[in-house]
């Protein structure tokens, strides 16, 4: 049986929402093991003049708890 934890994170990008998602998952995976899925909760952007200047995405990141991990 897998036990999952959920963590809400926010990613950002100057390129696109997709890029913000990819960057957020890449950064989170540096410190969180066993990431299993993400759910996009919200997308928003900053507008400068008539153009989007920055994209933001809130993600519900799920990861599997390592039940065999030994406490140090």
PyMOL commands that set and color helices and strands:
alter all, ss='L'
color gray80, all
select helices_A, chain A and resi 17-28
alter helices_A, ss='H'
color red, helices_A
select strands_A, chain A and resi 4-13+35-48+51-64
alter strands_A, ss='S'
color yellow, strands_A
deselect
rebuild
show_as cartoon
